[in-house]
């Protein structure tokens, strides 16, 4: 594993790939800094109102096998809201993993060692494929408050997810989560390609705007803890739809 990490983050990768990113960050007035272990980097907008933080480096999830691009931002007033957009091939793999752990009696491992977004695949109802339109073959979407998911997805976020086909392969891991007042994007990015990174930022900004729209609706009390009528009784349990 150590050899693989060295191959990911060796000096040749930095020399070839970081120059464009540092130039972009400086030109935009962002702060660029190496991560503590020197294997990756952090970019933060100088303007605090943008609110996001970008990181590229060692993955924090086992289902991302290679360098991970992460974006994070705070989403206030979401309470215990949990929402997920996930690449469908990854969803299928993770659902099977969760299901096998559960049926093998590994509940302790499933509770303690499994990322929360994996457990959500079992716990919460997914938007039916028919409701996802052009996204139905490429993404899964769910929420513990089902009426929140279509609001989040509506408009710019759905458009950006469609456009993501131009900068990532369908089988490339991509996850967007909202939980504990924070929006997070995770995706595999073997090298910090500037164009792909900028596209990921655009996707994240759209997801952030949508999450804040959901937050506003929660504050108004317009999101109930039930499913939209068209959802019927779709099961939240695996296997994938």
N, C-alpha and C positions, 0 to 999 in steps of 0.2 A: 504493500500500500504506500509506503514511504517513497518508493521509486516512482510510482504513478504520480504522486503529488509533486515530486520534483520535476517530472516531465510537464505537468500542467503549468507550473509556476516558475520555470527556469528563466535565467536571464535573457535568453533569446526571445521568449514570449514577451517579456516586459519591453525590451528594446523595440520589438516590432509593433506591439499593440498599444502600449500606454501613451506613446507620443501624441497620437491623434486625440485620445481622451483628455489628456492634460491640456492640450491646446484648446479643445472645445470648452472645458471647464473654465479656464482662465478667460477666454473670450466672452463667456457668458457671465463672468463675475462670480462664479461658484468657487467654493473652497475645495481643493483637491488635496488628499493626504493618503499616504500609505497606511495600510492596516498595521496593527501592532506587531504582527509576526512578519511583515514585509512581503507576504505572499499575494496580497490583493490591495485594494484601495477603497476609499470612501469619497463620495462627492456630495456636497450639501450646497443648496442655493444660498447666495449671500443675502438675498431677500427672504427674511423669515416667513413672510406671508405664503410663500410657495409650500413650505411645510414638509417637504419630503427629504428623505435621506437615501442615497444610493450606495450599495456596497457590492463589490465583486470580489470573489475569493472562494475559500474552502466551503463546500456545501454544508448546510445545517440540517438537511433531511436525507435520510438514507435512499430515498427514491430518486434523488438527483445524483447521477453518477458522473461527476465532473464538476468543473468550476460553476458556481452558482451566482446569478445576478439577483440581488434583492433590492426592493424598494419598500420603504415604510413611511407612514404618515399617521398622525393622530386624527381620529374622527370623533368629535365630542358628542356626548349625550346619546350614545347608542345602547347603554345599559348592558343587558346580557345578550344582545343581538349577535347572531353568528350567521355568516353568509359565506358561500364558497362558489367560485368558478374554477373548474378544473378541466384540463385537456382530457377528452374522452378516453383515448387509449390508456392514459395514466389512471383514470378513474376505474377502468375495468381491471387493471392489474392490482390496484390497492384494494378494491372491493373483494377480490379473490383472496388476497392476503389476509384481510380482516376476517373473512368468512372461514378460512382454514384455521386461523388462530382460535376463533370462537368454537368451532366444531371439534377442535382437538383439545378443548378444555383449558386453553391458555388465557383465561380471563384476566389473571393478574398481570401477565405481560401486556395484554391488550390495554389494560387500564393505565399501567405505569410507564411502559416503554414506547407507546405508540403515539405519534403526533395527533393532536386533537382533530385535525382536518380529516384524518383517516377514520376516526370513530364517528364523525358526522355522517359519513357515507352509510352507516347503519342506523343512526339515530334519527335523522331528519328527512322529510320528504323532498324529493327532487322535482324540479319543473319537468313536466312531461315533454318528450321530444316535440310533440305537435306545437307546443307553446314556444319553442326555441327558434322556429323558422329556419333561416339559413345556417344557424349555429348547431342544429340538432345532431349532425354527424361528427362534429368536432369538439363539442364541449358539453359538460354537465354543469348544472346550476342547482343549488339548494340553499335552504335557510331554515333555522329553527322557527322563524316567523314567516311562513310561506308567502304571505302577501308582500313581504319586503323584497323578495328576489326579483319579481318582474319590474318593480320600480327601479331597483339598482341597475338592471340590465337595459332598461329603456334608453333609447337615444344613442348618445355618443359612445357608451361602453360597448354596446352591441356592434356598432360600426367599427370600432377599433379592434374588436375580437375578429371580425371578418377580415379586416386589413392585416391582421397578424400573420395570415398565410403568406404574405410577401417577405417576412423576415424570420419565420421559424417553421420547421417541419411539423406536420400534424402529430408525429410520435415523439416530439420533443416535450419534456415535462414543462408544464406551466400551471401555476396555482395562484389564485387571488383569494385572500381570506379577509374577513372582517370579524374581529373578536376583541373583547376587552378594550373597546375604544380605539382600535388600531387597524389600519388597512395595511396588508403586506402582499407584495408580489414576489414570487419565486419562479425562476426559470433556469434551465440549463443554458449556459453560454460558454462554450469551450474557450473562446478568446473574446476579449472585450471589444468586439467590433463596434465602431462608433455609430454607424447607421442603425444597427440592431439595437444598440443601447438607447439611442434617441427615440426609436420606435417604441421600445418598452416604456420609456418615460411618458410618451404620449398616451399609451394604453393605461398606464397607472394614473395619470392625471384625469382621464375620463372616468376611471373606476372611483377615484377619490371624489369627483364631483357627484357621481351617482350615489356613493355612500353618504355623502352629506345631505343629499336630497332625501334619502331614506331617513336619516336622522331628523330632518325637519318634519317629516310625516309622523315619525314616532312622537315627537314633541306635541304635535297636534292631536294625537290620539286616533289617527285614521288607519293605523295598521293593527288589525286584529290577529289573534293567535289561531287562525283557521286557514284553510286552503281556498283559493279562488274557486268559484263554482265549476269552471271548466276543467279543474284538475281531477275531479272525480275522487276515486279512492286509490290512486296510485301508491304502490307500496314503497316504503323507504328502505326495504331490505334488499341485499344483493340476491342474485346477480344483477349486473347492470341492465338498464332498460334496453 
